[in-house]
């Protein structure tokens, strides 16, 4: 007889922030510097709730994850380390966050996911809404709590 599948509780916190970026080696209009009103949806999980009955307090998420986003991504240009505009923006003292690759929605979702994990949260996935109709989601399948339930 197999063990019954244990329940999983998930909570999601939305954190909004404004950022600018551009994509290198891209022929569409996103090759130009432009900005977004981004929405990061951060989903955490737990097999058991804490003493209060929560996966994680939303206020705690806002205070720690939201603080990191505010300090590192909000109202900053998120650019590739290969972007030729970097020296000019640095000279002007413009706030930036530099990635190793193109700052696509996918790359920014992965960045936030990895920071949430580094902060010690049991993160399932991060979805970054770049516009009202477009978003990217990042998850690491081997980290999903239900991956052992439905192996492929």
C-alpha positions in Angstrom: 0.0 0.0 0.0 1.3 3.4 -0.9 1.4 6.4 1.3 -1.4 8.9 0.7 -0.4 12.1 -1.0 0.1 14.9 1.5 -1.6 18.2 0.9 0.3 21.2 -0.2 -0.7 24.7 0.7 0.3 27.6 -1.5 0.1 31.4 -1.0 0.9 34.0 -3.6 1.9 37.6 -2.9 1.8 40.3 -5.6 4.5 42.9 -5.5 4.3 45.8 -8.0 7.3 47.8 -9.2 8.3 50.0 -12.1 11.4 49.3 -14.2 13.0 50.0 -17.5 14.9 47.8 -19.9 15.7 47.1 -23.5 16.6 43.9 -25.4 19.8 43.6 -27.3 19.9 41.7 -30.7 16.1 42.0 -31.0 14.3 43.5 -34.0 11.0 44.5 -32.3 10.2 47.7 -30.5 11.6 46.4 -27.2 15.1 47.1 -28.6 14.6 50.7 -27.4 14.8 51.8 -23.8 11.3 51.7 -22.4 9.5 51.1 -19.1 6.9 48.8 -17.5 4.7 48.7 -14.5 5.6 45.2 -13.5 3.7 42.8 -11.2 5.6 40.0 -9.6 3.5 37.1 -8.3 5.5 35.1 -5.8 4.1 31.7 -4.8 5.3 29.8 -1.7 4.3 26.4 -0.5 4.2 24.3 2.7 3.0 20.8 3.6 2.0 22.1 7.1 0.8 25.4 8.3 2.5 27.3 11.0 1.1 27.8 14.5 -1.1 30.7 13.3 -2.4 28.6 10.3 -0.3 30.2 7.6 2.2 29.2 5.0 3.8 32.6 5.4 2.6 35.9 6.6 1.9 38.2 3.6 3.3 41.1 5.6 6.6 39.3 6.1 6.8 38.6 2.4 6.2 42.2 1.6 8.7 43.4 4.2 11.5 41.1 3.0 10.9 40.2 -0.7 9.3 43.6 -1.3 12.2 45.3 0.3 14.7 43.5 -2.0 12.6 44.4 -5.1 12.3 48.0 -3.9 16.0 48.3 -3.3 17.2 46.5 -6.4 14.6 46.6 -9.2 12.1 49.3 -8.6 12.6 52.5 -10.7 15.8 51.0 -12.2 17.0 50.2 -15.6 17.5 46.4 -15.8 20.0 45.9 -18.5 22.4 43.2 -20.0 26.0 43.5 -19.0 26.7 43.7 -22.7 24.5 46.8 -23.2 26.7 49.7 -24.7 24.7 52.3 -22.8 25.9 51.1 -19.4 28.9 53.4 -19.1 26.8 56.4 -20.0 24.1 55.6 -17.4 26.8 54.9 -14.8 28.4 58.3 -15.5 25.0 59.9 -15.0 24.5 58.1 -11.7 21.4 56.3 -13.0 20.2 53.4 -10.9 20.6 50.1 -12.7 20.5 46.4 -12.2 22.8 44.5 -14.5 22.1 40.9 -15.7 24.4 38.5 -17.5 21.8 38.1 -20.2 19.0 40.1 -21.9 16.6 41.4 -19.3 13.6 39.6 -20.7 10.5 39.0 -18.6 11.7 35.4 -18.3 15.1 36.4 -17.0 13.6 38.9 -14.5 11.2 36.2 -13.2 14.1 33.8 -12.7 16.1 36.6 -11.0 13.3 37.2 -8.5 12.7 33.4 -8.0 16.3 32.9 -7.1 16.4 35.8 -4.7 13.3 34.6 -3.0 14.9 31.1 -2.6 18.1 32.8 -1.4 16.1 34.6 1.3 15.0 31.2 2.5 11.4 31.0 1.3 9.9 27.8 -0.1 9.2 29.2 -3.5 7.2 27.3 -6.1 7.2 29.8 -8.9 7.5 33.5 -9.8 5.3 35.1 -12.5 6.3 38.5 -13.8 3.5 40.5 -15.5 5.3 42.8 -17.9 2.1 44.3 -19.3 -1.7 43.8 -18.7 -1.6 41.0 -21.3 1.9 39.5 -21.2 3.7 37.6 -18.5 6.5 35.0 -17.9 6.6 32.4 -15.2 9.8 30.7 -13.8 9.8 27.5 -11.7 12.4 24.9 -11.1 10.6 21.5 -11.6 13.0 19.6 -9.3 12.0 22.0 -6.6 8.2 21.7 -7.0 6.8 19.9 -4.0 4.4 17.8 -6.1 7.0 16.7 -8.7 7.4 13.3 -7.0 3.6 12.8 -7.1 3.4 12.9 -10.9 6.8 11.9 -12.3 7.2 11.9 -16.0 
